[in-house]
Amino acid sequence: MAVKKVGEKYKCSVCGNEVTVTKVGGGTLVCCKKEMLLIEEGRDG
């Protein structure tokens, strides 16, 4: 899933790492060799 906007939060389904986008540069976030999942707003993960 491509990063689209500042403030989006992503979580690794393997290890649980979470990141928050501070600068949009395009591309896809990857952790543990898998795409990170976008955490929907209003959820705590």
N, CA, C and O atoms as a GROMACS GRO file, in nm:
protein
  180
    1MET      N    1   0.085  -0.118   0.000
    1MET     CA    2   0.000   0.000   0.000
    1MET      C    3   0.089   0.124   0.000
    1MET      O    4   0.176   0.139   0.086
    2ALA      N    5   0.068   0.209  -0.094
    2ALA     CA    6   0.150   0.330  -0.106
    2ALA      C    7   0.115   0.433   0.001
    2ALA      O    8  -0.002   0.452   0.034
    3VAL      N    9   0.217   0.498   0.053
    3VAL     CA   10   0.198   0.605   0.150
    3VAL      C   11   0.134   0.724   0.078
    3VAL      O   12   0.179   0.764  -0.028
    4LYS      N   13   0.027   0.780   0.138
    4LYS     CA   14  -0.048   0.886   0.070
    4LYS      C   15  -0.048   1.019   0.143
    4LYS      O   16  -0.053   1.124   0.079
    5LYS      N   17  -0.042   1.018   0.279
    5LYS     CA   18  -0.050   1.146   0.349
    5LYS      C   19   0.021   1.141   0.484
    5LYS      O   20   0.034   1.036   0.546
    6VAL      N   21   0.066   1.258   0.527
    6VAL     CA   22   0.130   1.274   0.657
    6VAL      C   23   0.031   1.236   0.766
    6VAL      O   24  -0.087   1.272   0.759
    7GLY      N   25   0.078   1.164   0.866
    7GLY     CA   26  -0.006   1.126   0.978
    7GLY      C   27  -0.061   0.985   0.970
    7GLY      O   28  -0.111   0.932   1.069
    8GLU      N   29  -0.052   0.922   0.852
    8GLU     CA   30  -0.096   0.784   0.841
    8GLU      C   31  -0.012   0.697   0.933
    8GLU      O   32   0.106   0.723   0.955
    9LYS      N   33  -0.075   0.593   0.988
    9LYS     CA   34  -0.004   0.500   1.075
    9LYS      C   35  -0.008   0.361   1.013
    9LYS      O   36  -0.111   0.316   0.962
   10TYR      N   37   0.106   0.294   1.019
   10TYR     CA   38   0.120   0.161   0.963
   10TYR      C   39   0.173   0.066   1.068
   10TYR      O   40   0.249   0.106   1.156
   11LYS      N   41   0.132  -0.062   1.059
   11LYS     CA   42   0.176  -0.163   1.156
   11LYS      C   43   0.222  -0.288   1.082
   11LYS      O   44   0.164  -0.328   0.981
   12CYS      N   45   0.328  -0.349   1.134
   12CYS     CA   46   0.380  -0.475   1.079
   12CYS      C   47   0.298  -0.590   1.136
   12CYS      O   48   0.282  -0.600   1.258
   13SER      N   49   0.246  -0.676   1.050
   13SER     CA   50   0.165  -0.788   1.094
   13SER      C   51   0.250  -0.901   1.152
   13SER      O   52   0.196  -0.994   1.213
   14VAL      N   53   0.382  -0.894   1.135
   14VAL     CA   54   0.471  -0.998   1.186
   14VAL      C   55   0.524  -0.963   1.325
   14VAL      O   56   0.504  -1.039   1.420
   15CYS      N   57   0.590  -0.848   1.338
   15CYS     CA   58   0.657  -0.813   1.464
   15CYS      C   59   0.584  -0.707   1.546
   15CYS      O   60   0.614  -0.688   1.664
   16GLY      N   61   0.488  -0.639   1.485
   16GLY     CA   62   0.410  -0.540   1.558
   16GLY      C   63   0.466  -0.398   1.556
   16GLY      O   64   0.408  -0.308   1.617
   17ASN      N   65   0.579  -0.376   1.486
   17ASN     CA   66   0.633  -0.240   1.475
   17ASN      C   67   0.527  -0.148   1.417
   17ASN      O   68   0.450  -0.188   1.330
   18GLU      N   69   0.523  -0.024   1.466
   18GLU     CA   70   0.431   0.076   1.414
   18GLU      C   71   0.508   0.200   1.373
   18GLU      O   72   0.606   0.237   1.438
   19VAL      N   73   0.464   0.265   1.265
   19VAL     CA   74   0.527   0.388   1.219
   19VAL      C   75   0.419   0.490   1.185
   19VAL      O   76   0.308   0.455   1.146
   20THR      N   77   0.454   0.617   1.200
   20THR     CA   78   0.368   0.727   1.160
   20THR      C   79   0.440   0.807   1.053
   20THR      O   80   0.557   0.842   1.069
   21VAL      N   81   0.372   0.835   0.943
   21VAL     CA   82   0.431   0.907   0.831
   21VAL      C   83   0.451   1.054   0.869
   21VAL      O   84   0.358   1.122   0.912
   22THR      N   85   0.576   1.102   0.852
   22THR     CA   86   0.607   1.243   0.878
   22THR      C   87   0.638   1.318   0.749
   22THR      O   88   0.634   1.441   0.745
   23LYS      N   89   0.671   1.243   0.642
   23LYS     CA   90   0.697   1.303   0.512
   23LYS      C   91   0.658   1.203   0.405
   23LYS      O   92   0.702   1.088   0.408
   24VAL      N   93   0.576   1.246   0.310
   24VAL     CA   94   0.532   1.157   0.203
   24VAL      C   95   0.634   1.159   0.091
   24VAL      O   96   0.667   1.264   0.038
   25GLY      N   97   0.683   1.041   0.057
   25GLY     CA   98   0.779   1.031  -0.051
   25GLY      C   99   0.738   0.925  -0.152
   25GLY      O  100   0.813   0.893  -0.245
   26GLY      N  101   0.619   0.871  -0.134
   26GLY     CA  102   0.572   0.765  -0.221
   26GLY      C  103   0.628   0.632  -0.177
   26GLY      O  104   0.693   0.623  -0.072
   27GLY      N  105   0.605   0.532  -0.254
   27GLY     CA  106   0.657   0.400  -0.221
   27GLY      C  107   0.570   0.327  -0.120
   27GLY      O  108   0.464   0.373  -0.080
   28THR      N  109   0.621   0.209  -0.080
   28THR     CA  110   0.550   0.121   0.011
   28THR      C  111   0.637   0.091   0.131
   28THR      O  112   0.756   0.065   0.117
   29LEU      N  113   0.577   0.094   0.250
   29LEU     CA  114   0.652   0.062   0.371
   29LEU      C  115   0.657  -0.090   0.387
   29LEU      O  116   0.556  -0.159   0.373
   30VAL      N  117   0.778  -0.141   0.417
   30VAL     CA  118   0.799  -0.285   0.431
   30VAL      C  119   0.871  -0.312   0.562
   30VAL      O  120   0.963  -0.240   0.599
   31CYS      N  121   0.829  -0.418   0.631
   31CYS     CA  122   0.894  -0.462   0.754
   31CYS      C  123   0.884  -0.615   0.756
   31CYS      O  124   0.782  -0.670   0.716
   32CYS      N  125   0.987  -0.682   0.802
   32CYS     CA  126   0.988  -0.829   0.808
   32CYS      C  127   0.954  -0.890   0.671
   32CYS      O  128   0.890  -0.994   0.663
   33LYS      N  129   0.999  -0.823   0.564
   33LYS     CA  130   0.979  -0.868   0.426
   33LYS      C  131   0.833  -0.871   0.382
   33LYS      O  132   0.798  -0.941   0.286
   34LYS      N  133   0.746  -0.797   0.453
   34LYS     CA  134   0.604  -0.789   0.416
   34LYS      C  135   0.560  -0.643   0.418
   34LYS      O  136   0.614  -0.562   0.493
   35GLU      N  137   0.462  -0.610   0.334
   35GLU     CA  138   0.407  -0.475   0.334
   35GLU      C  139   0.343  -0.447   0.469
   35GLU      O  140   0.275  -0.533   0.526
   36MET      N  141   0.365  -0.326   0.519
   36MET     CA  142   0.301  -0.287   0.645
   36MET      C  143   0.155  -0.252   0.618
   36MET      O  144   0.120  -0.209   0.508
   37LEU      N  145   0.070  -0.273   0.719
   37LEU     CA  146  -0.073  -0.251   0.705
   37LEU      C  147  -0.112  -0.114   0.757
   37LEU      O  148  -0.066  -0.071   0.863
   38LEU      N  149  -0.196  -0.045   0.682
   38LEU     CA  150  -0.246   0.086   0.724
   38LEU      C  151  -0.342   0.065   0.840
   38LEU      O  152  -0.437  -0.013   0.830
   39ILE      N  153  -0.317   0.137   0.950
   39ILE     CA  154  -0.408   0.133   1.065
   39ILE      C  155  -0.514   0.239   1.040
   39ILE      O  156  -0.481   0.356   1.022
   40GLU      N  157  -0.640   0.199   1.039
   40GLU     CA  158  -0.749   0.292   1.012
   40GLU      C  159  -0.762   0.392   1.125
   40GLU      O  160  -0.742   0.360   1.242
   41GLU      N  161  -0.797   0.515   1.088
   41GLU     CA  162  -0.819   0.620   1.189
   41GLU      C  163  -0.932   0.576   1.280
   41GLU      O  164  -1.031   0.518   1.235
   42GLY      N  165  -0.917   0.606   1.409
   42GLY     CA  166  -1.020   0.569   1.505
   42GLY      C  167  -0.997   0.434   1.569
   42GLY      O  168  -1.072   0.393   1.658
   43ARG      N  169  -0.893   0.364   1.523
   43ARG     CA  170  -0.856   0.235   1.582
   43ARG      C  171  -0.725   0.252   1.655
   43ARG      O  172  -0.646   0.340   1.622
   44ASP      N  173  -0.702   0.169   1.755
   44ASP     CA  174  -0.576   0.176   1.828
   44ASP      C  175  -0.481   0.066   1.788
   44ASP      O  176  -0.385   0.038   1.859
   45GLY      N  177  -0.506   0.003   1.675
   45GLY     CA  178  -0.416  -0.096   1.622
   45GLY      C  179  -0.464  -0.231   1.642
   45GLY      O  180  -0.398  -0.328   1.603
   0.00000   0.00000   0.00000
